[in-house]
Amino acid sequence: MALSDLSLNQIQLFLRAAEFRSFTAAAACFHTSQSAVSKSIAGMESALGFPLFHRGRGQLTLTEPGQCLYERWQGLMGSLTAAVQEAERRWQDRQVRLTIGVPDSLDSGWESPYLSEFQRRYPEVELNYHVVPANQLLPRLETGALDAVITGFYETPVVERMGFSWKACATAPNLAIMHRSHPLAGWKTLRMEDLRDQELLMLSPMENASYFEYVYRRCAQHGFQLKFQTLLPGFRSMMETLLRTHRGIILSTRFMFEADNPELRCPEIEGTRTGMILVWKGKEPPDPLRQLIRAFPTAEEPPAL
């Protein structure tokens, strides 16, 4: 008889039945019926050509060849279980977890191909993706809750003050995001000067000083003072307010959440470049964080204001 005629499940059922001297108890261990165990053992006996149990009234005992197999197979199953546990331990020892933080304002998915390729090349790395408010990214990186973050280029002054490393990984023009009913909505491109008398929807400097300063300096660079309609607590609340009220303009990029909404128009602002950066702690990051950083493209840095 070939050993392949028996399944591992049959052997396990046999060992439990032999241990408990009961088909019913063995069935309970495997959440099956007593009759299913009885049929499985009968199938083994037919394949082997000899009986494994003496079946008496209310009593189940091993035959001599059944006792032989029980003793040998019990040791083998113990070795198999230990081998699986050792393999699992070695795999877990290899497992490395990386946690990337992305702002809740990000909705383009441009980073997904790079993350997918990294995961394909390094399947032993458990990659976690946390979407959080933009103003929480750098503090969480500082505490070690995140291994790397993707954020807007406007954060580079803060990033450098905190001693983090970074690379530009995507660049694009600024957009003037507005409702399709806005008087400027028909233009394909605008100049910053065209926003001189326009009300902007802005983040509160208490919530995100970097973005507020970035827009303020953009306006000042072109000779006018920032004029804002209201101060809001987050990027998503800015977009939700724009869609609800149809008023105001958001200065952002194509990477922003809902920027492709058909209710909106997003003319480019001539002569402006901004983008997204990948940020991490330390000058020499350990593997596989270094490999993750390499997985992202290196884009040309937008000009400093």
Secondary structure, 3 states (H helix, E strand, C coil): CCHHHCCHHHHHHHHHHHHHCCHHHHHHHCCCCHHHHHHHHHHHHHHHCCCCEEEECCEEEECHHHHHHHHHHHHHHHHHHHHHHHHHHHHHHHCEEEEEEEECCECCCCCHHHHHHHHHHCCCEEEEEEEECHHHHHHHHHHCCCCEEEEEHHHHHHHHHCCCEEEEEEEECCEEEEECCCCCCCCCEECHHHHCCCCEEEECCCCCHHHHHHHHHHHHHCCCCCCEEEEECCHHHHHHHHHHHCCCEEEECCCECCCCCCCEECCEECCCCEEEEEEECCCCCCCCHHHHHHHCCCCCCCCCC
